[in-house]
Amino acid sequence: MPRFSQPYQILFHLMDIDSLLQKWRYNHLMLVQRMLGSKIGTGGSSGYMYLRSTVSDRYKVFLDLFNLSTWLIPRNYIPKLSPKMMRTLSGT
């Protein structure tokens, strides 16, 4: 259904952004471990240990979007759409 394609794409890209942010956090964590070890971070944080704690689902910005599939209704429970509604949703 073309009408739902754009909202789907937006949600999909938000999840991509979140995944890429997680990858960046992990890569930054590895860089800090190589360069600083367990020293205090440049911003006064606990350094490596603090960064390691941010590489988890707890710090995902759009975690709810990743969990949406948990709430999907099986197709056999979804009522059939009328032909008129199908035309409306397809934009024709």
Beta strands, then each sheet from edge to edge (+ up, - down):
end
